[in-house]
Amino acid sequence: MGHKIYQVDAFTPKLFGGNPAAVCILDKWLPDDTMQQIASENRLSETAFTVRENEMYTIRWFTVDREVKLCGHATLATAHVLFKHLDYSGGKIEFYSPHSGVLWVEKTDEGLVLDFPADTIEEIRIPYDVVKTLNASPVKAYRGKTDFMFVFAGRSEIEKMKPDFKLLAEMGGRGVIVTAPGVTVDFVSRFFAPQTGIDEDPVTGSAHTTLTPYWAGVLGRKKLKARQVSARGGDLVCEDLGDRVKITGKAVTYLVGEINV
C-alpha cells in the first residue's frame, strides 16, 4: 500500500539548511515496528507520523533506532506539510503527543510558531569526565528531563567542539546540549545524541525548551534570537512564557514521494 511521504528542511528559509525531517500523514496508524522500519530506512534524525483524530492530530516521532518523546523540527515540518501541501484551513494546528501532551503550531508572517511545554532544569556538578568527552571545559552544567546541558564562555568553543561520540554515548539521557552567548544572536548551541543514534542533530527544536528558559533568565529578556551552529545551521526565535515556550522557524519542502509498505 502506498503512503505519501514528504521531506522538509526545518528551521531554515532555504534548501539544504536547517534540519531535514520526513513526514508521513496517515489515515490510520501503522504497526509500531513498521513505523520504526520506515524511520530507519529514511536515515534522518527524525521521521514524524501523524493521524487526525477528531479536531487534533496525534503525532509520534522516530529516530533511526527508537521512538522519542518530543521533537521540535519534525513537528514544524509536519505543520508545514499540512499548511502548504494539504491545505489546512485554520491558522493554528493542535497536535497531541502521547508523551508530551498538547502542542500547537501557528502560521504567522514571521514563520511557524511552535508552542511547547518548557523543560525544567536543575544545576548539577560538572561531571568529572565531561572535559575529556567534549574536548572542552564548561563553566556550568544542568540536567533537564531528558538532556544534559553544558554552558560555555563563548561561541567559538561551541563551533570548534569535537566530541568523543563513543564516550558521549555512555553519559545516559537522550542527548547533550552545549551552549554559549552569541555575537549576532542572543545564544548559540549544538546538540549531540549518539545515545539515540544521532551523533549531531543539525537543529533541535526540543532542546530550545531547555535553552529558552535558561537564557531568558540569564539575559533578563523573554524573547530571544538563537542559532544552532551545526554544519547545516538553523535560526530560531524563542519566547519564554513560564511553563511553556514559543519557538519560531521557517521550513521548505525538499521532496514529495510515496513509500510502499
Secondary structure as a PSIPRED ss2 file (coil, helix, strand):
# PSIPRED VFORMAT (PSIPRED V4.0)

   1 M C   1.000  0.000  0.000
   2 G E   0.000  0.000  1.000
   3 H E   0.000  0.000  1.000
   4 K E   0.000  0.000  1.000
   5 I E   0.000  0.000  1.000
   6 Y E   0.000  0.000  1.000
   7 Q E   0.000  0.000  1.000
   8 V E   0.000  0.000  1.000
   9 D E   0.000  0.000  1.000
  10 A E   0.000  0.000  1.000
  11 F C   1.000  0.000  0.000
  12 T C   1.000  0.000  0.000
  13 P C   1.000  0.000  0.000
  14 K C   1.000  0.000  0.000
  15 L C   1.000  0.000  0.000
  16 F C   1.000  0.000  0.000
  17 G C   1.000  0.000  0.000
  18 G C   1.000  0.000  0.000
  19 N E   0.000  0.000  1.000
  20 P E   0.000  0.000  1.000
  21 A E   0.000  0.000  1.000
  22 A E   0.000  0.000  1.000
  23 V E   0.000  0.000  1.000
  24 C E   0.000  0.000  1.000
  25 I E   0.000  0.000  1.000
  26 L E   0.000  0.000  1.000
  27 D C   1.000  0.000  0.000
  28 K C   1.000  0.000  0.000
  29 W C   1.000  0.000  0.000
  30 L C   1.000  0.000  0.000
  31 P C   1.000  0.000  0.000
  32 D H   0.000  1.000  0.000
  33 D H   0.000  1.000  0.000
  34 T H   0.000  1.000  0.000
  35 M H   0.000  1.000  0.000
  36 Q H   0.000  1.000  0.000
  37 Q H   0.000  1.000  0.000
  38 I H   0.000  1.000  0.000
  39 A H   0.000  1.000  0.000
  40 S H   0.000  1.000  0.000
  41 E H   0.000  1.000  0.000
  42 N H   0.000  1.000  0.000
  43 R C   1.000  0.000  0.000
  44 L C   1.000  0.000  0.000
  45 S C   1.000  0.000  0.000
  46 E C   1.000  0.000  0.000
  47 T E   0.000  0.000  1.000
  48 A E   0.000  0.000  1.000
  49 F E   0.000  0.000  1.000
  50 T E   0.000  0.000  1.000
  51 V E   0.000  0.000  1.000
  52 R E   0.000  0.000  1.000
  53 E E   0.000  0.000  1.000
  54 N C   1.000  0.000  0.000
  55 E C   1.000  0.000  0.000
  56 M E   0.000  0.000  1.000
  57 Y E   0.000  0.000  1.000
  58 T E   0.000  0.000  1.000
  59 I E   0.000  0.000  1.000
  60 R E   0.000  0.000  1.000
  61 W E   0.000  0.000  1.000
  62 F E   0.000  0.000  1.000
  63 T C   1.000  0.000  0.000
  64 V C   1.000  0.000  0.000
  65 D C   1.000  0.000  0.000
  66 R C   1.000  0.000  0.000
  67 E E   0.000  0.000  1.000
  68 V E   0.000  0.000  1.000
  69 K C   1.000  0.000  0.000
  70 L C   1.000  0.000  0.000
  71 C C   1.000  0.000  0.000
  72 G H   0.000  1.000  0.000
  73 H H   0.000  1.000  0.000
  74 A H   0.000  1.000  0.000
  75 T H   0.000  1.000  0.000
  76 L H   0.000  1.000  0.000
  77 A H   0.000  1.000  0.000
  78 T H   0.000  1.000  0.000
  79 A H   0.000  1.000  0.000
  80 H H   0.000  1.000  0.000
  81 V H   0.000  1.000  0.000
  82 L H   0.000  1.000  0.000
  83 F H   0.000  1.000  0.000
  84 K H   0.000  1.000  0.000
  85 H C   1.000  0.000  0.000
  86 L C   1.000  0.000  0.000
  87 D C   1.000  0.000  0.000
  88 Y C   1.000  0.000  0.000
  89 S C   1.000  0.000  0.000
  90 G C   1.000  0.000  0.000
  91 G C   1.000  0.000  0.000
  92 K E   0.000  0.000  1.000
  93 I E   0.000  0.000  1.000
  94 E E   0.000  0.000  1.000
  95 F E   0.000  0.000  1.000
  96 Y E   0.000  0.000  1.000
  97 S E   0.000  0.000  1.000
  98 P C   1.000  0.000  0.000
  99 H C   1.000  0.000  0.000
 100 S C   1.000  0.000  0.000
 101 G E   0.000  0.000  1.000
 102 V E   0.000  0.000  1.000
 103 L E   0.000  0.000  1.000
 104 W E   0.000  0.000  1.000
 105 V E   0.000  0.000  1.000
 106 E E   0.000  0.000  1.000
 107 K E   0.000  0.000  1.000
 108 T E   0.000  0.000  1.000
 109 D C   1.000  0.000  0.000
 110 E C   1.000  0.000  0.000
 111 G E   0.000  0.000  1.000
 112 L E   0.000  0.000  1.000
 113 V E   0.000  0.000  1.000
 114 L E   0.000  0.000  1.000
 115 D E   0.000  0.000  1.000
 116 F E   0.000  0.000  1.000
 117 P E   0.000  0.000  1.000
 118 A C   1.000  0.000  0.000
 119 D C   1.000  0.000  0.000
 120 T C   1.000  0.000  0.000
 121 I C   1.000  0.000  0.000
 122 E E   0.000  0.000  1.000
 123 E E   0.000  0.000  1.000
 124 I E   0.000  0.000  1.000
 125 R C   1.000  0.000  0.000
 126 I C   1.000  0.000  0.000
 127 P C   1.000  0.000  0.000
 128 Y C   1.000  0.000  0.000
 129 D C   1.000  0.000  0.000
 130 V H   0.000  1.000  0.000
 131 V H   0.000  1.000  0.000
 132 K H   0.000  1.000  0.000
 133 T H   0.000  1.000  0.000
 134 L H   0.000  1.000  0.000
 135 N C   1.000  0.000  0.000
 136 A C   1.000  0.000  0.000
 137 S C   1.000  0.000  0.000
 138 P C   1.000  0.000  0.000
 139 V C   1.000  0.000  0.000
 140 K E   0.000  0.000  1.000
 141 A E   0.000  0.000  1.000
 142 Y E   0.000  0.000  1.000
 143 R E   0.000  0.000  1.000
 144 G C   1.000  0.000  0.000
 145 K C   1.000  0.000  0.000
 146 T C   1.000  0.000  0.000
 147 D E   0.000  0.000  1.000
 148 F E   0.000  0.000  1.000
 149 M E   0.000  0.000  1.000
 150 F E   0.000  0.000  1.000
 151 V E   0.000  0.000  1.000
 152 F C   1.000  0.000  0.000
 153 A C   1.000  0.000  0.000
 154 G C   1.000  0.000  0.000
 155 R H   0.000  1.000  0.000
 156 S H   0.000  1.000  0.000
 157 E H   0.000  1.000  0.000
 158 I H   0.000  1.000  0.000
 159 E H   0.000  1.000  0.000
 160 K H   0.000  1.000  0.000
 161 M C   1.000  0.000  0.000
 162 K C   1.000  0.000  0.000
 163 P C   1.000  0.000  0.000
 164 D C   1.000  0.000  0.000
 165 F H   0.000  1.000  0.000
 166 K H   0.000  1.000  0.000
 167 L H   0.000  1.000  0.000
 168 L H   0.000  1.000  0.000
 169 A H   0.000  1.000  0.000
 170 E H   0.000  1.000  0.000
 171 M H   0.000  1.000  0.000
 172 G C   1.000  0.000  0.000
 173 G C   1.000  0.000  0.000
 174 R C   1.000  0.000  0.000
 175 G E   0.000  0.000  1.000
 176 V E   0.000  0.000  1.000
 177 I E   0.000  0.000  1.000
 178 V E   0.000  0.000  1.000
 179 T E   0.000  0.000  1.000
 180 A E   0.000  0.000  1.000
 181 P E   0.000  0.000  1.000
 182 G C   1.000  0.000  0.000
 183 V C   1.000  0.000  0.000
 184 T C   1.000  0.000  0.000
 185 V C   1.000  0.000  0.000
 186 D C   1.000  0.000  0.000
 187 F E   0.000  0.000  1.000
 188 V E   0.000  0.000  1.000
 189 S E   0.000  0.000  1.000
 190 R E   0.000  0.000  1.000
 191 F E   0.000  0.000  1.000
 192 F E   0.000  0.000  1.000
 193 A E   0.000  0.000  1.000
 194 P H   0.000  1.000  0.000
 195 Q H   0.000  1.000  0.000
 196 T H   0.000  1.000  0.000
 197 G C   1.000  0.000  0.000
 198 I E   0.000  0.000  1.000
 199 D E   0.000  0.000  1.000
 200 E E   0.000  0.000  1.000
 201 D E   0.000  0.000  1.000
 202 P C   1.000  0.000  0.000
 203 V C   1.000  0.000  0.000
 204 T C   1.000  0.000  0.000
 205 G C   1.000  0.000  0.000
 206 S C   1.000  0.000  0.000
 207 A C   1.000  0.000  0.000
 208 H H   0.000  1.000  0.000
 209 T H   0.000  1.000  0.000
 210 T H   0.000  1.000  0.000
 211 L H   0.000  1.000  0.000
 212 T H   0.000  1.000  0.000
 213 P H   0.000  1.000  0.000
 214 Y H   0.000  1.000  0.000
 215 W H   0.000  1.000  0.000
 216 A H   0.000  1.000  0.000
 217 G H   0.000  1.000  0.000
 218 V H   0.000  1.000  0.000
 219 L H   0.000  1.000  0.000
 220 G C   1.000  0.000  0.000
 221 R C   1.000  0.000  0.000
 222 K C   1.000  0.000  0.000
 223 K E   0.000  0.000  1.000
 224 L E   0.000  0.000  1.000
 225 K E   0.000  0.000  1.000
 226 A E   0.000  0.000  1.000
 227 R E   0.000  0.000  1.000
 228 Q E   0.000  0.000  1.000
 229 V C   1.000  0.000  0.000
 230 S C   1.000  0.000  0.000
 231 A C   1.000  0.000  0.000
 232 R C   1.000  0.000  0.000
 233 G C   1.000  0.000  0.000
 234 G E   0.000  0.000  1.000
 235 D E   0.000  0.000  1.000
 236 L E   0.000  0.000  1.000
 237 V E   0.000  0.000  1.000
 238 C E   0.000  0.000  1.000
 239 E E   0.000  0.000  1.000
 240 D E   0.000  0.000  1.000
 241 L C   1.000  0.000  0.000
 242 G C   1.000  0.000  0.000
 243 D C   1.000  0.000  0.000
 244 R E   0.000  0.000  1.000
 245 V E   0.000  0.000  1.000
 246 K E   0.000  0.000  1.000
 247 I E   0.000  0.000  1.000
 248 T E   0.000  0.000  1.000
 249 G E   0.000  0.000  1.000
 250 K C   1.000  0.000  0.000
 251 A E   0.000  0.000  1.000
 252 V E   0.000  0.000  1.000
 253 T E   0.000  0.000  1.000
 254 Y E   0.000  0.000  1.000
 255 L E   0.000  0.000  1.000
 256 V E   0.000  0.000  1.000
 257 G E   0.000  0.000  1.000
 258 E E   0.000  0.000  1.000
 259 I E   0.000  0.000  1.000
 260 N E   0.000  0.000  1.000
 261 V C   1.000  0.000  0.000
